[in-house]
Amino acid sequence: MIISRAPSRRDRPLRIAFFGHNAQEPTVGKRARAFASAGYDVIGVMPYRGTAAETGFDWISLGRTRDNSYAGRIGPLLRSARLGAARHPALGEIDLIYARNLDMLACAHAFRHRNRLDVPVVYECLDIHDLLVGEGRVARWLRGLEGALLRRSRLLVYSSPRFESAYFAQHHPGLYTGWLMENRLIASEAGPRPSAPVRPEGRRLRLGWVGNLRCRRSFELMAALAERFGERLELRLHGYPARAVFPRFEAELADTRMIYFGPYSGATDLPQIYGGLDLVWAGDWFAAGHNSNWLIPNRIYEGGHHGVPAIAPAGTETGRRLMADGTGWALDDPAEDSLPALIERLLQAPEEIERHSRRLLELPASRFVEGPAEIRAMVEAALDRDPSRVRAAAGPI
């Protein structure tokens, strides 16, 4: 493929300016590491939440923001527009701008316009926010802004096919070239897969809720399971409680039989986490009816790589994937009835778990792991100035 793009220096790796929504968010670090593993130089341009800490990649701070504080994101937008090479020389040698979420896409285009950069912008979408859904005035205005920015962007990268079919194709037809890039593990961090399911004799059944812990209904469902099944079932939580949902997470947890193991490193801790689980909960009602129905969470790929089958609500893209692959269970509503019934069945017939686990381990590792070549293909497509070649490289939508 012949790539036509603005010239850049060849005595250095291609440089990506990554506009992320939160420098401390684990999946932001994961994407930065994926770019680095593919041979690219990454400089983050992003705000942070909580306390600024080590990220593992170079980044320029756009200030502190808070969860769900959308008025507070005006500050990063204004600061991004003022950024330039005079103060940050690395920003004068950018080959590609990669922006995650709509607010950072606005920041990226403001930065590009202010500095008169002739470089492509890629919009990455891992969630469709509540504010973008519906026919209210705010939703229509935000979608209008999103459409205008999409027209000026080279690629739209999305992590679930339902994001494209249920949202972008409905609201922004003809305004983008889509590129599906699922939430798979990075090849350099995935580690070896188990050769066969392993569950120590006599160990009680273990169900895990891993990752972004943001769903109140899931918390209550897991707590009820732990209380109902007592010593027969162990509920393990690993990850990052959303403080906007659980401002008193530790106090609430103390009133349950669940065990919380704290935050973890996606780069190093997954084999130990999933090696200690028999099942993983992949349900989410945080944005029921839209985003929660459309997404495919990280834990599907993490658990799949390590041979841990998942449980999710029926009618969701996650549930559809599990049933199509034969690697888990999709629950009828209400889950408060169907999940305890399933757990009771699996306690009586644990060979059903082993069968699903074996099926996961029979699937190719590429279903769960993303290699550097796939990152490079996306970047090269974004750098190509010929729309027909970009669409051909992206494949059918």
N, C-alpha and C positions, 0 to 999 in steps of 0.2 A: 504494500500500500504506500502510495506517495503522500506525504504529509505536507500540506501548505500552511505555513504559519509565520508569524513575525519572527525575525532572526533573534537568536539569543546566543550568549557566550557559550562556547563549547569546552571551555576549560573548567567547567563546574557542572554538577548535576542539575537537571531541570528543577526549577524551584516553584513550589506551590504555596500560595498564601491561603491558609485555611481559616476561614471565618466560622468559628464554632460558637455555640450558644453559652458554653460554660467550660472553662479550661479544666475544671476539676471533675467534670462528668466522665465516668469510665469509658463510655462509647466514643467520646471525643478523642481520648487518648488512644483508643483502639484504632480509629481511623488514621490518626497521625502515625502510629506505628506501622500500619499497613502501607501507607505511602513510603515510609522510610525503608521498609523491607523490599519494596519494589524498586529501590534505588533513587528515590527523589529526595530533594532537600525540602523540608517543611518548616514554615514559620507560621505560628498561630497568631491570629489577630482576633481577640475574643475577650469578653468579660469573664468574671468569676463569681461564684456564690460561696458564701461562708467566708473562710479564711484562705487567702492565696497560699498555695503550697506547690511543691515540686511536681511538675507534670511529666517529665521525661522527654519533652521537646521544647524548642525555643518558641517563646510567644511574647506578644506585645499586649499589655493589658488595656482593655477598654473600660476598666473600672468595675466596681462591684454592683451586682444586681441581686434581686431576690426572686424566688419562685413565684410565678403568677403575678409579678409586678410589671404589668405591661407599660404603664406610664414611665416606669423607671428605665425602660429600654430606649427611651429617646436620647439619654445621655450617650450610650455607646454609638448610636447612629451619628450624633454630632461629632463625637471624638473620631470615629472612623473617617468621616469626611475631611477632617483636618490632618490626618496622617500623611506623611510624605517621606521621600528619600533623604531630605536634608537632615532630619532627626533620626531616621531609621534607614541607613543606607541599603540594607537587605531588601527593602521594599522597592528599590529602584531596579531590581533585577528579577522581577516576577514573570514567570511564563504562563501561569494558570492561577485563577482564583476559584476556590472551592468553598461554597457557602452552605451551611446546614441550617435549615429552618428559615421561615419567611423573614423574621426580623434581621437575621444575619445576611440574608440575600439583599435586603435593602441597604445594610451597612456596606456590603461588598460593592454594590453598584455605585453608592455614594463615593466610596474610596476610588474606584476605577474612574469615575467621571472627574473627580477633583484633580486626580493626577494624570488625566488624559492618557490612560494606559490602553494600548491596543492589544489586549490579551483576553482570552475567552473566560466566561464565568460559568461554573457548573452549580446548579441548585440541587442539593440533596434533601430528600424528605423521608424521615423515618417515622413520622407521626403526622396526622391531620388534626390540628388543634380544634377544640370546640368552637372557637370564635370564627372559624372559617366555614362552619357547617350551618345550613339553614338559610332562610330567606329574610332574616332581619337586616336592618340598615347597616350594622357593623360588619356582618358577614359579607354582604354584597360589596361594601367598600373595600374590605380586605382582599376579597377575591379579585376585585378590579385592580388593586395594586399588584397582587400576585401575577395576574395576567400580563400587566405591563412589563413587569420584571422578567417574566418568562420569555417574552418576545426578544429581550436583550440578552438572553442567556443561551449558551451553546447546547447544553444538555440538561435534562431533568433525570436525576438518579433517584430511584425509589426502591424500598426494601421489600415490598410485597406487591404481587400483581394486582391485588384488589385496590391498592391505593390508586393505581392507574385507571382501572376499569370503573371503579365506583365513584371516584372523585375527579381526577384530572381530565379524563375523557369526557366527563359530563359537563364540567365547568370551563375547561380551557381547550376545547378541540382545535387541533391545527396550530397551536401556539408553541409546541415543544417537540423535541426529539427525546423519547424516553429510553432509559437504560436501567434494566433490573439488576440490582446488586444486593443480594440478600444478606442478612445479618450473620453470616457464617464466621467461623473462627479463622484467625490468621494462621497460615501454614507454619510460620516460624514459631508459633506459640502453642499449636494444637497438641503436640506430644503424641505418643503412640496410642492406638486404640486397644482396648481389651480384646483378647482373642476369643473369649467366651464369657457369658454371664457368670458373675461370681457373687454369691450371697452366703456368708458364713452360716453354718448350721446353728439353728437355735436363735439367731438374731431376730428381733421383732421387726415387723415391716416398717420401712422408713419412707416417708413422703416429704419432699423438699419443695419449698417456695424460694426461688433463687433470682437475684437480680434487682430490678427496680420495684420496690415494694410500695405500690401506690394505690392499691385497690382495697377500699374499706370492706366490700362484700367478701373478697377473697380472705382477708384477715379473719373476719368473723366466721367464715366457713371452715377455715383451717382450725381455728380455736375450738369450734364445736366438735369437729372430728376428734381432736386430741382429747377432749373431755369425754366424748361418747365411747371411744375405744380404749381409753386408759392405757394399760401396759401392753396392749396388743399392737399399738401403733405409735410410732415416734414422729412428731412433726418438727422438721428442721428448717429454719429460716436463715438464709445467707443473703446479705446485700445491703441495700440502701433505702431505708424508709423515707418516704416523701413527707417532709415535715408539714407541708400545707395540708396533708390528709391526716397525718398522725403527729400532732404537736406534742402529745404525751405518750410517744411510742413505748418507751421503757416502762412507764407505769401501767399502760394497758397490757403489755406483754406479761408483766408480773402476775396478772390475774388469770393467766392461762397456763396450760400444760405444755405449750410450745417452747422450743429451745432456739434461741437466737445466737448465731455464731459471729455476728458483726459483718462489717464490710470485708471485701476480699479483692485480690488482684486477679483480673481476668487473664493476665499474662502468665501467672504461675500457679494459681490455687485451684483451678477447675478440676484436675484429675483427683485431687483429694476430696473436693466437695462432692463430685458425682460418684466417686468410688464409694462414698458412704451413703448413697441413696439407692432405693429400689424403684421409685417413681418420682416424677417431677410434675408439679402443678403448673400448667401453662394457661390458665384462665385469666381473664381480665375484664372487669366491668367499669373501669375508670372512666371510659368514654363510650358507654354502651350504646349500641345502635349505629355507630359509625366507626371511629378509629379502633375501638376495641374489637369490633367485628372484622376489620380489614387487616390488621397487623399480623405478622408472624414474629414472635418474640425470640430474643437471643437464646433463651433456654431450650427451644426446640433444637437448635443446632448444637448447643453445648451438650445437652443430654443425648442427642442422637449420636454424636461422635463417641461418647463414652458408654453407649449401649443402655441408657436409662430411658424407658418409655414414658410418655407424657399423657396427661389428662387435660382436656379443654372442653368448653361448652360447645354443643352442636350449633350449627348455623353461623359459625365463625370461620374465617380463612384458616386459622390454626386447626380447628376441629376437622375441617375438610381435608387438610394436608395429612393429618394423622390417619384418617380413615382411608384415604386414597393409597397411602403407603403401607397400611396395616401395621402401624408402629405405635398405636396408642388407643385411647378411648375418647369418644365425644359424648358428652352428657346431655340428656334431655333436661329441659327446664321444668320445675325448679331444681337447680343443682343441690339445694339443701336436702332434697329427697334422693335424687339419683346418685350423688357422690357417696353418701354412706352405704347405699345398697351395693355400689361397685366395690368399695373397700371391703365390705363383708364378704362378697363373692371372691375377691382376690386373696383374702385371708384363708378362705376355705380351699382355694385352688391356685396356689402360687405358681404352678406351672404355666398359667396364662401369662404371667409377667415374664417368665423366662422365654416363652415363645415370642413375645413382642421384642424382647431384648435381642434375641438371636436374629430376628428380622432386621433390626436396626444395624447390627454388626455385619450383616450380609450386604447392606447397601454400600456403594462406593464412598470412600472418604470425601470425594469431591461434593457430595450432597451437603456436607456439613462444614467443609474447609475451603477457604478461598486462597488461591495461590497468587504469587506476585504477577504472573502473566495476565491474570484477569484484571488486576488494578492497572497494569500498563495498557491493556487494550482500551479500557475506559478513558484513560488520560490521553492516549493517542487519538481516539475518536474526538475528544473535546478540543484537541489542538488542530484538527483538520478543518480547513475553511470551506470544504466542498460539502454542502448539505446532503447531497445524494449519497456520498460515501459514508457520512456519519450515520445516516438512517440505515444504510446497508449493514454497517458494523454493529449497530444496535440490535438488529434483527426485528422480527415481527412483534407488534404490541398486541 
